[in-house]
């Protein structure tokens, strides 16, 4: 049978039937090997259990290892409930499930407490020659086309765990939607620390293994990484820095629900809050970064603006003339060392804020689930215009300049900035963008051609492409504002912003 016909037939089979077809004879198994490996072994999701990680180690040592390019660690785990929450054991089967759950939980705790998970990850990564992407997520993908809509891509071992214990692996959950502050965790308050440990552990395992993937994607739908996740231990700096130096793409879902650092700055060295202090120091170690995506779903808008102001700030002349990365790393190290010295009432308040980053190779910037002032947006574009080629905004609220009485005039100014600046944009994506209506605290959706909520432009003619996009924008201003808008030609159609299609872009398959 010709290979094309075999592939056509196999395309319509469910996963069990596809596997049965492969096992029907050696010739069919060999013929389907490449297509099967690309579909089922190019991207795999695992969890921190011995069973799951052993599967990853085994895959790394078999004939499928060259195909595995994307490894995901899921933010799910076995959990233990207090005995009084369980019903009485009324059968041998229930007693077996209870014992299995106890064993799985105990094994999981030992795996983490003795860092055996890091050893297993490092072992697997060292045998994956084409590993390109590492990810963390707290959801399962529904992109399994063969078995839709009933089957998701799940972590390896999750189905076995549920069958043996009668319970699904536990995941974090949130009760608060975007824009209303930090979430209250439904399950327990240890998930942020667990995810921080996942993040730091993956970096350490990569460093030990010698593997240098180009992409690191943290996609969390329930809450973001706390700042403490980026406080990497000093003893692992040589491993971590060697990984970060090669990193090309970084996706992060962030939370600011952690005690901010107190830093001293300015001529009078006044103490002030420094949001995402460890993240700022972490970003300074990414000299090769060309694509950055940040989601701020669980962040206060004022603290987020403070962080974005730092991201948009120009480098000091001394840092710009030399190595900005080396200067930042040295300054951060000295500041952290100084913070450990307690001196009376100034204990712990002798940190210096991390210097701004350079990101001289940044080509793509995506911002999502954030409220941002348009002057900060234009400053960001100005700072990175020498290399920036793509912008994307997803679920973004655009605000006018601080103390502005006419925020929509500032938006029009931002549009002119995009069109007339020297930035060589070749793509601009806007999805679910809103305009902040000043003192009324309303958020007005930006639409395209009256109904569409998103617009994606790609091309080489930036000026005409963006002008066309701007002309299609519509904001439904309240009636009280319509007259003032009619008096000014500035109010035409809306604004520029960009989207970052966060979880759905990268929530596909394992």
N, C-alpha and C positions, 0 to 999 in steps of 0.2 A: 504494500500500500504506500503510495507517495506520502512524503512527510506533510505536504500542504493539506492533504485530505485528513490525515491523522490529527493535525492541529485544529482543523475546522471542526471535526467531530468532538474533540476533547474540550473545545471552548464552551460547549453547551452542557457539560456534565457538572453535577455537584461535586464537592470535594471528595466525599466517600467513593463515588463512582469513578472519579478521575484517578484516585489511588488504586482502585481495583483494576482499572484499565492498564495502568503502568505495570502492575504485578502479573498481568496475563502471560507475558513472555519476555525473554531477555531483549529481543529485538525492539519491541515497543518501549520497554523501559529505557533503552539506550537512545532511541529516537526522541523520546519526550524529555530526556534528562535536562537539557538546557532550558527549555521553556518552563518546566516544572520548577527548577531551581530558581529561576528569575522571579517566578510568581510567589513562591512560598519561602524562599530563603534569602532574598535580597534585603528584606526588612523584617526584623523580628522583635517581639516585645517580651521582656522577661520581668521577673519580680524577685525581690531579695528573700528567696527561700532556697534551701540546699538543692531541692529537686529541680527548680527552674534554672538556677545557675549551673548546675551540673549538665543540664541539657545544652546550655550555651558553650560550656567547655567541650562537650562531645561534638557539637556542630563545628567548632573551630578546628577539630582534629580529623574531620571527615572530608569527603569529596565535595561537600557543599560550601566549604569555608571560603573559596575564592569569590563566591557569589554574594556573601553577606557583607553589605556595605553600610547598613543602617541598623544600629542597635539602640533599642529603647528600654529604659528602666521605668516601670510603672510605679506610681506613688500609691501602692496598695500593699497590704500586708495581713498576715494572720493576726487576729486579736483575741484577747481573752476577756470574758465577761465574769463578773462576780458570781459565785456559785448560787446565791439565792435567786438569780435571774433565770436560772434554768428550770424547766419542769422536771419532775421526778423521772428517773430512769425506769421505764416500764417494759423494756425488751432488750434482748442481747444485741440487736442491731443498733439500738440507741446507745448502749454502753460502748460499743465499738467505735461509733462516731465520736462520742465524747472523749474517749481515749485518744483517738487520732487527732482531734483538735488540740488536745493538751500537748501531744508530741510535736505537732507542727509549730505551735506557739513557742515551746521551749527551744526547739531547734532554731527557729528564727531569731530568738533573743541571743542565743549563743553565737550564731553566725555573725551578728553585728557586734556583740560585746568583745569578741576575740578577733574582730577584723578579718574573719575568714572570707567574707564576701569580697573584700578588696583583693585578696590573694587569688580567688577564683576568677574575678573579673580581669585582673592583670594577666593571668594565665591565658584566658580566652582571647583577649585583645592582642596578645603577642603572636597569636596564630591566625589572625585575620588580615591577610596582606592588603586587602582593598577597602578596609574600614574607612569610611569617609564622613559619617554623621553619627553623633551620639545625641540621644534625646532623653528627656524626662517628661512624662505626662500623667494626668490623673483621670483619664477617660479611655474608653475603647473606641476604635474606629469602626464606622459602619460602611466602609468601602469594600467589603468582601463581596464582589459582584457575583460570584458563583452561587452564593447561598443567601442572597438578599431575599426578603428584608429581615429574616429571623436570626441570622448569625453575625456576630461581630468578630473582628480580630481581637483576640484576648491574649493576655500574658501566658507564656508557656507555663503550664502547670496549674493554671487557675481552674480549669474544668475538673482536673483530677482532685484538687483540693476540695472543691464544692461537692463532688460526688462522694468523697471519703468522709467529710465532716458534716455534710448537710448545710453548710454555710458558705456564702461567697466571701472572697477576700474583702477586707474592709478598705474603704476609700474615704478621703476627706469630703466634707460637704459644707456648703455655705448657705446661710439663710438671708443674705443681704445682696441686693442687686447692685450693679455698677452705678456709681454716683451717690451712694448713700453711706459712705464710710467703710470702715473695715468690717469684714464678715465675722459673725459669731459661729465658731465651729460646732457643728451639731454632734459629731462623734466624740471628740476630746480635743484638748488644746495642745497635743503633742505633734500634730501633723506638720506644722511649719518647721519644727526642729528635725523631724524625720526627712522632710524634703531637702532641708539644708544639708543634712548628712549625706543624702543621695548625691547632691551636687558636688560637694567637696570630695566625697569618696570616689566618684567617677573620675574627677581630675587626677586624683592621686593614683588610681589604678592605671589610667592612661600613661601617666608619667613613668610608672614602674615598668610598664609593658614595652615601652619604646614606640608605641603606636602614636601617630600624630594626625588624627582626623582634622578636617578643615572646618567642620560645622558642629556647633553645639546648640541644641534647640530645647529650651525649657518652655513647655506649653501647658499651662495650668488653668483650668476653667473655674476652679472653686476659690482659690486664693493664690497670691503670688509668693515668690521667694522673699523671706525676711532679709534685712540687710546683713544679719549675722551669717548668712550662707556664704557671703563673699569674704569673710574673715578667715582666710586660709592659714593653716598653721605654718610657723616658720620652718619647722623641720622638713616640711614637704615642698618648700619653695623651689629647690632645684628641679624637682619633678614637675611641679605645676607650671613654672615659668617656661619650661621647654615645650609644654603643650600649648600654652597661651600664645607663645611667640609665633606659632604656625597657624593660629586660628584665623579663618577667613570670614566666617559667618557666625553671628551670635543672635539668638532669639531669647528674650527674657520676659516672663510675666512677673511683675514686681508687687511688693507690698511695703508700705512704710510703717506698718504696725509694729515698730520696734523702737526702743529708747534711742533718740537721736544723739549723736556725739556732740559734745560741747567743744567748740574750737575758738581760738583767739585770732582775730584778724584786724586789719586797719592800724592806723598810727597809734591809737590808744590801747590796742590789744583787748578790745571789749569781747567778753565771752558771748557766743551766740550758738544757736542750734545749727548743726550741719546734717541735713537729711541725707540718708544713703551714703554715709561716710565710707564704709567698706566697699560699696559698689564703685564709688569714684576711684578709690585706690586700685580696685580690680581692673577697671577699664583702662587704666594707665599702662597695663601690661599686655596690651593687644596691638602691637605695632603694625601687624599685617591685616587688620580688620578692614573689610571692604563692604560688608553688609551688616547693618545693625537694626534689630527690631525690638522695640520696647512697648510693653503693655502695662498700663497703670490702673487696672480695674479696681484695685483695693488700696488706692492712695488718695490722700487729701489733696485737693487742687492747689492749695497754697504751697504745700511742701513739694508737690510735683513741679510747680513753676520755679521754685528755688533750685531744684535739681537741674531743670532744663536751662535755666539761666547759666548755671555752671557749665553745662554741656556746650552752650553757645558762646561762652566767654573765650576771648582771644588769649593765646599764650603770652606770658611775659616775654619781653624781648630777649632776656637771657636764656630762657628755655627754648624759644623759637630758634635762636642762633645755634644752639647745641643740640644735644639729644634730649627731646622732651620726655621720652620714656625713662631714660636713666635718671634724669632729674626728679621726675615724679616718684620713681621707686625709692630713690635715696631719701627724699624728703618724707615720704610716707613711713619708711622704716624708722627714721629718726623720731618722727612724731609719735609713732606707736610706742617706741622705747621710752620716750619722755612721759607718755601718759601713765606709765606704770609707777612713776615717782610721786609719792604723796607728800605734799608740802602744805600743811595747815589747811586753811579754808580754800586754797586753790587746788586741792587734790583732784587729779584727773582732768583739769581744765587747761592743760598746756599743750593741747594738740594744735597743729596748724592745719587749715583746710587743704586737702589735696589740690595741687595746681591743675589747671584745665588740661584736657587731653588734646592731642593734635589730630589723630585719625587722618593722616595725609593721604591714605589710600581709600577713604570711604566713598563708595559709589552708590550705595542704596541705603536710604534711611526710611524706616517705617515706624510710625507712632500710632498707638491704638488705645482706646478707652481712657481718654485723657482730656482734661480741660487745659487749653494752652492759649496764652496771649499772642496776638498776631505779631507784636513786635519781637517776641522771643522767636517766633517762627521765622521771621525774616532774618533775624540775627543768625539762626542756625544755618539757613541757606547761604548767607554771606560768608560765614566761617568756612564752610566746606565746599564752596562753589568751584574751587580749582579741580576737584575730583568728582563731585556729586553728579550722578546721572539719573537717579530715580528717586521719587518721593511717593509715599503711600500713607494715607490717613484712613483709619477705620474707627468708627464710633467715637468721633472727636467733637468736642465743643470748642468753638473758636470764640475767644473773648477779645474785647477791645483793649487798648493800652490802659494801664493803671490810671484811674481817675478820669478816664475819657467819658465825656457825656454823649458822644456819638460813636459807639463801637463799630457801626457799619461803615463809617468813613475810613476807619483804620483797616477794615477788611478790603475795601477797594484799594487802599494803598498797598496792601499785601499782594493783591493781584497784579498791580503794576510792577511790583518788585520782582515777582516770578518772571514776568514777560520781558522786562528790560534788563534784568541782571545778567552777569556774565556766566551764570551757571548753565552748563550744557545739558539741560534735561532732555532725556529721550523717553521718559515715562512719568506719568502722574496718575495716580489712582485715588479716587475719592469714594468712600462708601460710608453711608450713615453719618454724614457730617451735619453739625448743628451750629447755629449762630446764637451766642448768648445775647439776650435782649436787655442788657444793662440792668438798671435798678429793679425792673419788674421780675428778675430772676427767671424769666421764661427762656426756654431753649427752642428755637425755631428751626425746623428741618430745612436743609438745602436740598432742592429737587432739581432734576435735569429734564428739560423739555416737559415740565409741568408734573410729571408723575414718577419718573425713575429716581431711585434713591442712591444710585451709584453711577460712576462714569470712569472709564479707563482709557486714557490716551497713551499711545505709543507712536513714536516717529522721530524724524530728524528736524522737522520744521517746527521748532518750539513756539515761535511767536504766533503763527497762524493756528497751530493746534490748540494752544492755551486760550487764544482769543475766542476760538469756536466753543471751547468748553465753558468759558466765562459767559458767553452770550446765551448759552443754554441753561444757565443757573437761574433758579427762582427761589426767593424767600418770601413766604407769606407773612408779611409784616402786619401787625395789628392795625385796625382802622385809624387809631389815634396817631399813628406815625405816617400814614400814607400821604397826608398833605405835605408834611415836611420833606418827605422823600421826593414828591413831585417837584418841589422847588429846587431840588438839587439833582443835576445830571449824574452825580457821583453814584447814586443808589441803584443803578442799573440792575445787575443781577447777581449778586451774591459774592462769592469769595473763593479763595483757593485753599485747599487743604488736601491732605492726602490720607490714604487709608492703608491700613495694614491688616490684611485678611488673616487674622491670627490663627486660631486653632484649626479652622477647616482646611487651610492650605496644607498643613503638615500633619493632619490627623489621619493620614491614609495608611492603611495596611501595615502589617509587619511582615 
